[in-house]
């Protein structure tokens, strides 16, 4: 990547190069020297700004989730919990389809990043998405028969898992064929099927 004539700072160049290389080559296969070389700077600068390769990836994720945070604001003005879920789903699909590097990082590298111990590091953005979706599912199912059978967190996990799986298949297809499979429209259609089923079950109540 050439940064000649740009006004990007060293930190911004490292972020851009790290994002590109992590997404295309994978976290484990990308060295700090390769990132620094691509960014036109030194490894010492990477350490100065991010501490390590792991610190750089976490910062990329933090920035990515910050850009996606507006979806919760957009969803908050919806009139029903189901509509809020639809808004979150639609906007996440749109943003991650447009920013393929961020999509691929979140899908393929996000849960591989480890600390010095055995536990995976999950970013705050991912925790927030689970919390927001869980809250909306709880509101949707309040007083229904389904509320007795499934915890909102379990349904949220299914909702997010479906999105992750379809986006991952889409990314794999793009790498192999250059075409997204499933398409964004097919992903939206799957949400509509999921939502229709959830809506019908939410209409059921213990007295019924």
Residue pairs with C-beta under 8 A, 6 or more apart in sequence:
1 16
1 17
1 20
1 38
1 39
3 13
3 39
3 40
6 13
8 16
10 39
10 41
10 45
10 49
11 49
13 39
13 40
13 41
14 35
14 36
14 39
14 41
14 45
14 46
14 49
14 50
14 56
15 56
15 59
15 60
15 63
16 39
17 35
17 36
17 38
17 39
18 30
18 35
18 39
18 53
18 56
18 57
18 60
19 60
19 101
19 102
19 105
20 38
20 101
21 30
21 34
21 35
21 38
22 30
22 57
22 60
22 105
22 109
23 100
23 101
23 102
23 104
23 105
23 109
24 101
24 104
25 34
26 108
26 109
27 53
27 57
27 109
27 112
27 113
28 112
30 53
31 53
32 43
32 46
32 47
32 52
32 53
33 43
35 46
35 53
35 56
36 42
36 43
36 45
36 46
39 46
46 53
46 56
49 56
50 56
50 59
54 113
54 114
54 115
54 121
57 105
57 109
57 113
58 113
58 121
58 123
60 102
60 105
61 105
61 106
61 110
61 123
61 125
62 123
62 124
62 125
64 99
64 102
64 105
64 106
64 125
65 123
65 124
65 125
65 126
65 128
66 125
67 95
67 99
68 91
68 92
68 95
68 125
69 125
69 128
70 91
71 87
71 88
71 91
71 92
71 95
72 88
72 128
72 132
74 87
74 91
75 84
75 85
75 87
75 88
75 91
75 132
75 136
76 84
78 84
78 86
78 87
80 140
81 136
81 137
81 139
81 140
82 136
82 140
82 195
82 198
82 199
82 202
84 136
85 133
85 136
85 137
85 140
85 159
85 195
86 191
86 195
88 129
88 132
88 133
88 136
89 159
89 163
89 188
89 191
90 188
90 191
92 163
93 163
93 167
93 184
93 187
93 188
94 184
95 102
96 102
96 103
96 106
96 167
97 103
97 170
97 180
97 184
100 171
100 174
103 167
103 171
104 171
107 164
107 167
107 168
107 171
108 168
108 171
110 122
110 123
110 126
111 120
111 122
112 120
113 120
113 121
114 120
114 121
115 121
129 160
130 153
130 156
130 157
130 160
133 156
133 159
133 160
134 152
134 153
134 156
135 152
137 152
137 155
137 156
137 159
137 198
138 152
140 198
140 199
140 202
141 147
141 150
141 152
141 155
141 201
141 202
143 205
143 206
144 201
144 202
144 203
144 204
144 205
144 206
145 201
145 204
145 205
145 206
145 208
146 201
146 202
146 204
148 206
155 198
159 194
162 190
162 191
162 194
163 187
163 191
166 182
166 186
166 187
166 190
167 187
169 181
169 182
170 180
170 181
170 182
170 183
170 187
173 179
173 180
173 181
174 180
182 190
